[in-house]
């Protein structure tokens, strides 16, 4: 078990014998991850005390349900970092833009505009801010409408 404090909130991280993150608690939210026999994450459960959001990870797709009702599906495409969200408030086609370490730092929609702030996969908590600059991979000479 590992703990850290950020902005006055203490986060506790629990790992299994294979060093996989199995639970994150903090700020009244408990997130639990379940893995299959091959070590792939198959389920994430986020419980904030009022609602339980469950995400199933199945063959390039995420199926999210809130209190047992499916709310959206996300389908990932192999090329170009594209993914499509079906249902929910963020429905549409999006692209991931990585930083120099390969982490997704920003999303853009199909028109090149900044995409939504989605919850962190580990904690289930939305980021509080986004970088103001263009993401890696967006050409500076093209006016994509990035604001």
N, C-alpha and C positions, 0 to 999 in steps of 0.2 A: 504494500500500500504506500502511495506517495501523496503528499499534500502540497499545495501552494496557495498563496493568497494573492489575489489580483483585484484592485479597486475595492478593497475591503471585504471581498467574498473569498471564503476558503473553499477550494476545490479539492476533493479527495478522489484519487485514481486507484483502481484495484486491477491487478493483472493476474492471469492464470499461470500455471506451470510452464506454458509455452511462451510466456511473456506477451500475451495478447491482452489488450485492454478489455476488461469485462464489465466494469462499472465506473461511472463518473457521478459524483454527487456534489452539489453546491447550489446556493441561491434558491433552495427549495425545489430543485429539480434533480431527479435520479434517472440516469440513462444507463441501460443495461444492454450489452451486446452478447449475442449467442452465435457460436461457431459450429460448423459441421466437422466431421471426422478428418477432413483434409485441411482444416484450418481456415477455411473461407468464412467470412461473416455472413450469416444467413438471416439475422433478425436484429433490429435495434428497437428498444422499447424506451420511450421517454415519458416519464410520469412527473407532472408538475404539481400534483396534489389535487388538481381539478379535472384534468383530462389525461388520457393515456393515448399516445401516438405510437403506433407500431409500424415499422418499415420492414418489409420482406425483401431480400435481395435474391433474385432468381434470374440466372442466365442473361446478364446485360440489362436487367430491368429492376426498378424499385417500385414496390406497390405499398403505398402509404394508407393507413386507416387511422381514424380518430374515433376512439371509443367504440371500435368494432365496425365502423362504417367506412368503406373505401372512399378516399377523398381525391387521390391523384395517382397517376402512374408516370414514371420517368423511364424513357427508353433511351439507351446509350448507343451511339453509332461508332463503329471502329475508326473511321477516318475523320481527321480534322477536329477532333474534340467536340463534336456536335452531340446534342441530346435534345429530346423532345419531352415536354411535360404535358400530359393529358389530364385535364380536369384540374380543379383548384384555381386559386387566384393568380398563379403564374403560368397558366397554360400558354404554350408556344414553343418555338424552336430557338435554342440558345447554343452558344459556343463558349468553350472554356479557353482562357488565355493564361498561360503559365508564366511564372517568374523564372529567373535563371536557375533555380533549383528544381524546377519541374512541378512545383505546387500551383494549384489553381489560385490565382490572385484576383481575377475579375471575370465576370461573365458579360457577354454581349448578346443582344438579340439578333434576329436575321436582318435588321436594318442597320446594324452596327452601333446601336445605342447601348448604353450600359444596362445590363440585365439586373434582375432582382437580387437582393441580398438573401441568400438561402442559409438555413441553419448549418452550423459546423457539424460534420458527420460524427465527430467523437462526442461532443457535448449536447448536440441538439439545440444549442443556443445560437441565435442570429448574431452576426458580427455587428459592431456598433458603427463602423465606418468603412468606407472604401477608398482606395487610392484615387487621387484626382487626375493622375496622368493616364495616358492611353495604355492599354495592356500590351504586353509583348506580342508581336505578330500583327499589329495593326499598323499599316504603312502611314507614316507621317504626311506623305504627299497626297493622301486621299482624304477628302473631307467626308468622314463617316458620320458626322453629327455627334461625335463624342463630346459630351458636355460634362 
